[in-house]
């Protein structure tokens, strides 16, 4: 747990702590272990050869699955969205280094996700198929255990970055009655009243208190600009907190912006979940970040 002392926030009666899931493991960090935990358990119980899963060229999920399978003595297949590029991204090279076999599929094939997953399962018998980002009942079940790492009772708000919504759904499921969950979307979502993130959370937590915030994507998934990069550098300089530009940088930028715009009424204690993903920063040019 890392408190973030900030006088400007404290003047508004807002206090922020960060749950540093990024420190769990040097590679299998952040929320990835929780989303994979029960998939790994099932693969062992069902005596599967290994795990087959999906992601893009810069997928934290693929790297995490690769190292998790290696540690568990399981094989790993990664189905990569898009055509292979030369050279491979550092993410895909790292997944290969941990023993993951990569197969590439066109982006069009990913449009019908259910049909694509069924086809890959049939083509690779003996593997447990894990949806992209670990989005499944097992992934949500594991994510619901994140808050057990700390005493969550003092907090009024639990905040995290949102991609597939798997971790956020688990967090919402484990809220206490007085708490509200804030999900900072890393994706550019046009329909804010009816979308897949809302549907996922409502299907699993119909009576819980949560809000999605869609204004902090900086142009879309894995998009960035100089404002975001400058904020990440300033945050590290002031607090020693490393973030990534895909998820956690946007999370912390959003929290800061909400505080300064008086989003929170009364005294607020925010627990921000650092979901890892720092390896994504390797795609930035050297010197972009000061950490």
N, C-alpha and C positions, 0 to 999 in steps of 0.2 A: 504494500500500500504506500503510495506517495502523495502526501498532501501538496497542494499547489498554493503557496502563500501569494496572494495578490491583493494589494491594498485597495485597488479600484473595485475589485469584486467584493471585498469585505465591507467597503463603504456602502454597498448595496445589499448587505446582509446575505451574501451568497458565498458559500464555501465549497471548494471542489477538491476531491481526492481522486486519485487514479489507481485502479486495480491493475497492476502490472502483469497481465498474463503473458506479455512478451518475454518475461524472465523465466518462464517455466522450463524452457529447453532452448538451446542455441539454434535449433532448426525447427523442431516440432513445437512451435511457440503459439502464443495467443489462444484464440478460440478453437484452433484446429484439432488439438488433442481431444477436447470435449466433443466435438462433432464426429470424430472418428472412433471414439472409445467403444461404443456399442457395436459399430460395424466390425471392428477388429475382433471383438468378443464373439460375434455371430460367425465370422469366418472361421475362427478356431473351432467353435462348437460344431459347425457343419462340415468340418474337415475340408474346407475349400483350398484350392491351390494358392489363391491369393485374392486380391481386390482389383477390380476394374472400375475406373472412374473417369471423370471428364473435366476439361478446363481449357482455358485459352493459353496463349504463349507466355503469359506472365502470371499464371495462376499460382497463388500461394497454396491452394488446396492440392495441386499436383505434387508440389515439393513435399508438403507435409505427409501426404499419403505414401509417397516413395520412401521417406525415412521411417515412417511408422511401420510399414510392411517389412522393411529391412530389419528393424529392431525386433519384430515379432516372428521373423523367419518365414514370411509370406512373400510370394511373388506379387508384382504390381504391374498393371497395364494402364497407361494414360492415353485416353482418346482426346486428341488435341483439335480444337476448333480452328479450321483454316488450313491452308496449304503450308507445307514446310518451307521455311525461309533459310537462306544461307547467309551468315551463320545462324544457328539456332540461338534463341534468346538465352541469357544467362540462367533464367528460371528452368527452361527445359534441359539445358546442359546439366544443371544441378540435379534435377530429377533423374536423368540418365545415370549420373554418377552414383546415385543411391540404388541403382538397379532397376529402375522403372523402364519398361518397354513402351516406346511411344508409337502410336498409330495416329495418322492424320486423316481428318474428315472435312469435307467442305462445310462452309458456314450454312449452306442451304440444308444440309443433312441435319443440322441442329435445330431447325425450325420446328419440326415435329419431334419433340424431345422424347416422348414416350415410345414412339416407333423406333427411334434411333437407339435408345437404350435396349429395347427388346432385341433388335438386330445384333447389337454388339454382344449381348448375353448369349445369343444362339451361336454366334461365330467364335466365342471364346468359352467353351464349356468348362465348368469347374471353378469359375471365378464368381465371387460375390460382387454384384453390380451396385455401386454407390452413386447416387445422382450427383450432378454438378454442385460443388460447394457443400456436399454432405446433406443436402436438403431432403430430409426424411424424418420419419417418426424417431428413428434412432439418433439422428443428429440433434433433434429438438430435445430429446430426453437427456442427452449428454450436456447440452447447453444449459439446461435447467439446473445443473449442478454447479455452475460457475459461481453463483452468489454464496454457495456454502463455504467458499474459501475465506469469507470474512464475516464480521457482524454487520449485516445489512440494515439492522433496525434503525440506526441513527439517520439514515438518508431519506430525504423526501423524494428525490428523483434518481433514477438509474438511467444513464445515457450510454449509447453505443452507436458505432457506425453500422450501416445496414447495406448488405449486398443481396444475397438470396433471401434474407430474412430469417434464416434458420436460428442463428444465435439469438436474435431479438425475440423470436417467439418463445424460446426457452427462458429468456430473462423475464418476459412478461408473465409466463406461467409461474415463476417463482417470486413474484412481487408480494410484499406484505400489504395489508389492506390500506395503509396510509400512503402508499408509494405510487408514483407515476413514472412510466417508462418513456424515454425520448429516443426515437430512432432517427439518426441523421443519414438520409439516403445518399449513397455514393453514385446512384444512377439518376439519370435525367428521366423523370416520369411525368408524362403529360397529364394523365387522368388522375387527379389526386383524390377523387371520391370513390373510384372503383378500379383497383389495380391488384396485381398478384400478391404484393406485399400485404395489403389490407386483408385480402381473402385468406391468406395463410394464417395470419395472427388471429383473425376472428374465428376461424375454424377450430383453433385449438384453445383459445382463451376468450370466449364470448363476453365475459363479464368483467374483464380486467381493464385497468386504466392506462392508456398509452396514446402517444401522438407520434406520427411520422412528420418529419420536417424535410421538405424537398428543395430548399433554396440554397443548399451548400454543396452542390455537385461540381461546380466550377466548369460546367460545359458538358458533363457526362462522365461515365465510368472511366477511370484512369486519366481524366483530363486535369489540367492544372494551368495556372498562370503565375505571374510574378507576385501577385498579392498573396496567394497561398504559400508559395515558397518562402517569401519574406516572413510570413507569420510563423512558419515552422522553424525557421532559423532564429527568430526572436524568442520563441517558446523554449527552444533548447538553450539559448544564451541565458535566459532568465531562470529557467527551472531545471535544466539538465534533462529534459524529457525529449526523447527521440520519437518522432512520428513518421508515418509514411504518407505519400501524397495521394494514394488511392483511397484510404479509409480513415486512419486515425488523425491525420492532419486536418481533414475536413471535419471530423468529429470535434476536435478541440477548437477549430476556427468557429464552428457553429455555436458551441457553448459560450465562447467569449462574446460573440456577436449578440446572442440572446441576452446575456447578462447586461451588456452595455445598452441594450434597447429595452430594458426593464420588463423582460418577458416573465420573470419570476416575481411573484407577489409574496410579501412576508419573508421571513428567514427561510432560505433554501440551502439544503445540504445535498450536493450532487456527487454521486459516485459514477465516474466515467470509466468504462471498460476499455482498457488498451488491448485490442484484439490481435496484436502482433502485425505480421506482414511487412516488417522492415526490409526484407529482401527485395521488395519491389523498388526500393530506391536505387538499386544498382543499375537500373535502366537510365538514370539521370546522368548527365554529363559530369565529369569530375569537377568539383568545386561548386556545384549548384547548392549543396547543403554544407553547413559548417560543422557537421558531425559525421 
